[in-house]
Amino acid sequence: MAYGLYIVTDRVIGRGMTHADMAALAVAGGADVVQLRDKDMPAADLTAEAVNIREITEDSGTLFIVNDRIDIALASGADGVHLGQSDIPAEYARKIVPDDFIIGISVSTPDEALKARNSGADYVSPGPVFTTATKSDAGDALGLDTVFTISAAVEIPVVPIGGISGKNAASVIGAGADGVAVISAVFGREDAVSAAADLKKIIEGAKTA
Ligand code: 3NM
């Protein structure tokens, strides 16, 4: 499973765009994964967005993950769900999803990463690696050292998030990450498609370096 370029949708950063609009740009820019993330949208609207994104990603080779809402992920035919530390625990999530359903978990320490792996997570997302203005409650930056320690601690893919851009993506891969997750580095840019494509080149370059 390739997690190289993992793009998360955000209505604030994506000024005026729907989540499906953003997913289409992400796919056009070569995203390996698109995550639908919206903590405020009513479930009916979020479901409609998820169904649209499933259609957009269906034959693209881009995986589709839904943040938090395992019910909407399942109902829309998404490839997986991304869960936080206070969401339904992965071992319980596992009980209600198909075998090949992807479960990703947000972590901030090597212990949380190990616990996530032991409870059946398919990947972990340490964050915030760097300072970010996109998520106000993201907490202090973990730094590359923590990415390194977490990557060494678990054999499942590690996809850090928070403040990652074209300027520092190679250093995140260099610290052992399998991919990078971004919002503003793509949707905060005038040309999101080129921004994504440029990031993908940087990630691929860093992986073969
Ligand atoms: N989660 P940007 S940081 C959605 O630390 C999210 O878990 C984070 O946005 C975490 O790429 C974050 O614009 C925001 O920094 C990432």
Boltz pocket constraint, residues with backbone or C-beta under 6 A from the ligand:
constraints:
  - pocket:
      binder: B
      contacts: [[A, 8], [A, 106], [A, 107], [A, 125], [A, 126], [A, 127], [A, 128], [A, 129], [A, 131], [A, 132], [A, 133], [A, 134], [A, 135], [A, 138], [A, 161], [A, 162], [A, 163], [A, 164], [A, 181], [A, 182], [A, 183], [A, 184], [A, 185]]
      max_distance: 6.0
